[in-house]
């Protein structure tokens, strides 16, 4: 989870961090300050978000297109040339640093033109021209290309390593490759995207995602189609945590009535057709793999107590493009469930502000939360390793 190289410990009480790493059943949640302190978020942005992180779907950047995606306090610029090659750059002009594209923006263009002084770059980042510099002695365009950022496409998601300090990407993904591959997510279409601003720390959102201990209390619709005490969490290689839950007999997928308005994904085995896999690819991508669709939550911390969440629903291309296809069976179910979760997360965030709040113990059903908390706590201790 950590970027490689020397990493200082997080600005937290080391004894409190160590309590989060005690054996499951004895451990505590992360220190209160980990969810409230802006200095901790600054450390996380530099070190937890300093290696590989997801910035969106491959389809967000069409051939001949540009997109600027947030990586915290600034954005990376993604380009895709007519040959389909995706590249990443720092979203800063080499002249005076003006953003080349507003964060969250996208465009179709043959070249990248800085809106400040019209310095112009090819989609491969090389400088084409700078107004007024034609006759400047020793002006070397070849030395003034955009600063590159490492980028990878993986099953239809785009990941960047903005610092160049991440572990090799295959090591970052680890054994998750074998779990995700059969869903063929790279060929899916994404007809619906919702965006939520949640008044909670990003870790509160991930912790909520990692357990269904709360489901009987706040998710009656979910419990009707999936037993909240079902499934199993996995412990395998890679910077991810997750596990699966069963569908109830007669339920085809996660929807309000348990019925699918799509079709089962072609290459799934019988177990995959009867379960939903929930995976948190650290630090900021939540992937929910259903028998007939894939839902993702992309997390962007805005402050220590606010997180922007981009939720998208993807379906096999032949299903999503069919006349009359209606994705609302999946979207309506999860929009309701999301809002139930966000209300709970915001209440947790408010509750942790109580002056005498102390992190509590985990329940036996919260082993998935323990896996995530352990990843973060080890990172907080600092390391010279990946």
N, C-alpha and C positions, 0 to 999 in steps of 0.2 A: 504494500500500500504506500509506503514511503518512497519518495524519489531517492535515487542513489546518491552516494557521497555523504559527507559529514552533515548530520542533521542535529541541531541543538534540541534539547527537550522542550516541550511545550511549557508556557508560563503557568504552571499548575503545581499544587502541592504534590510532590512525588509520592508521599505516603498515601494520599487519597487515590492517586492513579494506581498504585500498587494494589489497593483493595479491589479494584476492578479486575485484577488478574488472578485473584485467588480461585481455587477450584470451584466449579459450578456447584451451587448450593451454599457456598460460603461467601461468594463475591458480592460486591455492591455495584450499583450503576456508576457511571462516570461522575467526577466531581461536579457539583452545582455550577461552578464557574465555567465549565466546559460548554454549557448551554447559554450562558448569560454574558460572558466577558468578550468585548470586542477584540482584546489582545489575543485571545485564543483563536478566534476566527481568522485574524491576520496570520497567525502561525499556520493554521490549517490551509489557508489559501496558498501559502508559500510551499508547504511541504506535503500535505495530503492531496491537494489539487495541483501539485507541481510536477506530477508525472502524467501518466495516461488518464484522460478523462473524456467522457463522451460529450459531444457538442450538437448531436442531432442525427437525422436520418440522411442517408446518401441522396435520397430524392430531393432533399432541400437544396441541392446544388446541381442544377441541370447543366448539360453540355453548353459551353459558351456562357456560363453563368458565374456569378459572384455571390457570396454570402458572408456576413460578419456575425460570428457567434460569440457569446459572452464566455469568458473564462475567469470571471470575477470582476475586478475593477477595470478591465479593458476587454477588448475582443480580439479574436484571431480572424484573419481574412482567408476564406476558402475560395479557390477557383477551380473550375473544371474546363479544360480545353475541348475543342471539337472532337478530339480523339478519345475523350472520356477520362483523361488522366486528371486525378484530383491532387491539388497541392495546397499547402497551408503556409501562411505568412503572418508576421506581426502586422497588425492593422494600423500602420503608422508610415506616413510618407517619409522618405529619406531626406527631405528638404528641412521642414520645420516640425515634423511629427504629427501633422493634421491627420485625423482618421480618414482613411480612404473610402470607407463605407460606414454609415451609422450602425451602431451595435443593434443586431436584430434585423438589419436591412438585407435586401437581396436585389439583384439586377441581372439582366441579360446584356452583355457588352462584349465587344471585340477587344477592348483594352481597359485598363484600370486608370482612371483619371482623377487625380487629387482635386477635390472641389475648392481648395484654397488658392493654389498658384498654378494648377493645371500640369504639374509633373505627370508624365504618362508612362505606364508600365504595360508590358505584355502580360498575358495570363500566366506565363512561367516566372513572373517576378522581375524580369530584366527591364532596365530603364530604356524607354524609347527616346524620350526627349524631355528637356527642361526649358521652358520659354526664357529667352534672354541669355542662354549660355552657349549659343552656337559658336561664338568667337572667343570664349573664355579659354585662356591658355591652361593646359593641364587639367581640364575638366574631363574626368574619366567616367563615362557612363557605365562601363563594365564593373566599376567598383561601387556603384550606387544602386544596385538592385535591392529589392525588398528582402528583409531578413526572413529566412525560411523557418518554419515550424514543422516538426515531425507530425505526419498524419497517416492514419490507417483506416481502411474500410473493412468492417467485419460484419458479415451477415446483414448488411443494409444499414449499419450504424457507423458514424464517423467518430473517430477518436483522435485527439491531438495530445502531444507531449510538448507543451509550450516552453519548458525549460531545457529539454534535451537530457534530463536526468532520470527518466523513467527506466524501469527494467525492460528487457526485450519484450515486445508486445505479446509474443506467444507465451512467455512466462506470466505476464499480467493476466491473460485469459485462462491459462492452465487447462484443467479438465473440463471447464465449461464448454469448450469447443464441441466435445462429443455430445453434450446435452442439447445444445441449441441447433446443431447442424440439421437434424431431421425436420425442423419446422420450416426450412426454406424461407426464412424471413427476408433474405436479400431480394427475392423476386416479388415481394408483396407490395401492394398499394396501400397508401395511408390516406383515406378520404376524410378523416375527422381528427382534429387537434383541438384540445381545450387547454387554456392557460389559467392557472390559479395562483394567487398570491396568498400565502399562508403565514399567519403571524406566529411562527414557531421556528426554532432552530432546525437546521437541516437534519441533524442527527436524531431529533425527536421523530421526524417523519420516517427515517429509515428504521428506527427501532419499532415504530408502530407497524411497519410493513413486515417485520420479521416475526410477528407472533399473531396468533388468533385467540389468545387468552382473553382478549377484550370482545371477541366477536359476538358471544351470546348476549352481551349487554347492549351493544350499539348497532349490530348488523343483523336484524331479523331476516332481511331478504337474502343475505348471503347464506345464513344458516339453513334456509329452506332448500338450498341446492348443493351445499357442501358442508359436511360435518366439521364443526370447528375444532374437534379433537382428533382429526384424522391426519394421516400423512407422516412424513419423516423429514428431518433436516439432514443435509449432507455435509460432510467434511472432506473436501478434496482440494487439490492444488489449484492455486490461482488467487488473485485478489478479488474474491467474490464470496458471498455467503448465500445460502438459500435452501429450499426444500420444496416438497410437493404436498398437495392436499387432494383428497378424493372428491369425486362427484357422487352425489347420492344416486341410488338406483332409480332409473328413469330419467335422470337429468343428463342432457347432452353437452351442456356448457354452462358458463356463468351468465345467466340472464334472469330476468324477473320471474319467468315461468319455467326456467330450466331448458327451454327449447332453443335450438339454433335456427337462425334464418340463413345460414351459410352452409358450408360442407366441411367435413373433416379434412384436415391437412393430409395430403396424399401419403407421405412417407412415415407417418406415425405408427408406432406399434400399439398393441392392445392396452398396455399400461398407460401410454401417453394419451390415448383417446379417452381414458377414464379418470384422468388427473389434471390438475393445473399446477405448473411449476412456477414458483416465485423466487426470483434471483435478484440480489443486489450486487451489481458490478461496481465495486468501489472506485471512486468515492461517490458517484452521482447518478447512476443509471439503474432504475428498477425495471426488470423485464418480467412480465407475466405471460407465460406460455400456455394458451388454451388449446383445446382440440381443434378449434376452427378459426382462431384469430390470435394475434399477439398484441398485447397492450404494453406500453412503456411509459414510465414517468422519468422525466429528465429534470434533475434538481439543480438550481442555481442559488446559492446563498446570497441574499442581498444585504443582510446584516446578521448580527448574532441572534436576532429574534424574528427574522422574516426570510422566507424561502419562496422563490418563484418555481412553480412546477408546471412543466409542459407535458401534458398527457396526450398520447396518440394511440389510435387504434388502427392496426394494419390487418389486411385480409388477403388471401390468395388472389392474384391478379385476375384470374378468370371469374372469380366470385364478385370482386369489387367492381369490375367493369361490366357485369351483366345488367341488362335493362331491368329496371325496377328493384335492384338490390337496395335494401334498407338496413343500414348498420345500427339502427337505434336499439335493437335488441341487446347489443353489447354495450353501446355507449350510454344508454339510459341507466342500465344496471350499475355500471361503474361510476358514472357521474354522481348518482345517489350515494354509492358506497364511499367514493372519494370525499364527498362533503361531510359525511358522518365521521370519517377519519380526520379530516382537517379540523372539525370542531373539537374533537378529542385532543388533537395535538396542540391546538391553541390553548385549551384549558390546562394541559400539562405545562406549557410554557408560562402561563400566568401563575400557576401554583408554585413553580420552582422559584419564583421571585419572593416568596415568603421568607422573611429573614432567618427563620430557624429551620428551613427545609434541609434535610439531609438525605443523600441518596439511599434508597432502600434495597432490600434483597430481591432477587429474581425468583419468580415462581417456577416450579418444575416444568411447566409448559413453555417457558421462555428461553429454551436453549438456543434458539435462533438469535435472540437478542444478545445472549452471552457471546456467541460467535462474533457478532458485529462489534460489541463493546470491547472484546478482547483485541480485535484488530486495531481499533482506534487507540486503546490504552497502550499497546506495545509501540505504536507510532509515537504517542505522546512522550514516551520515555527517551526517544531519540535513538539514532542508530547510524552506523557508517555503512550498513548493508541495505539491500533492497527490502 
